[in-house]
Amino acid sequence: MAKKTESGRVVATNPKAYHDYHIEETYEAGIALTGSEIKSVRAGKISLREGYVLPRDGELWLMNVHIAPYEPAARDNPDPRRPRKLLLHRHEINRLIGKAQEKGYTIVPLKVYLNARGLAKVEIALAKGKKQYEKRRAIAEREARREIERAMKGVE
């Protein structure tokens, strides 16, 4: 189900991020969530598939990430795709905003996890988009590696 890391339990990952982008730097950020949202995150009802990070007014916002409504709090649930503020140090925010304004760079969420204290954290990355031919090359290299590993298993 959920993977364990040194820092806690991984709740959700974004597998398309590694396929679509060259990851250059990663950062750990807190997320400003409501009470019912954190309960849904702890239950693993979060999807990062179409998520991205948007700089706005000197802050970073996690956009288009779906956190399913928490059923027992039906009345108090916010919009599942609402923008959520990311919590980082000012120097990290300034660096990310500066880099994101350069041509070709974007900020994407990689995974959401609960740290040892039970707080929800998101790992975000400064990334550069891959071209279509780079994606095909990466797939071909991965398949070639698998073939070599299969052949080596047969030899032993």
Buried (B, 14 or more C-beta within 10 A) or exposed (E): EEEEEEEBBBBBBBEEBBEBBBEEEEBBBBBEBBEBBBBBBBEBBBBBBEBBBBBEEEEBBBBBBBBBBBEEBEEEBBEBBBBBBBBBEEEBBEBBBEBBEEEEBBBBBBBBBBBEEEBBBBBBBBBBEBEEEEEEEBEEEEEEEEEEEEEEEEEE
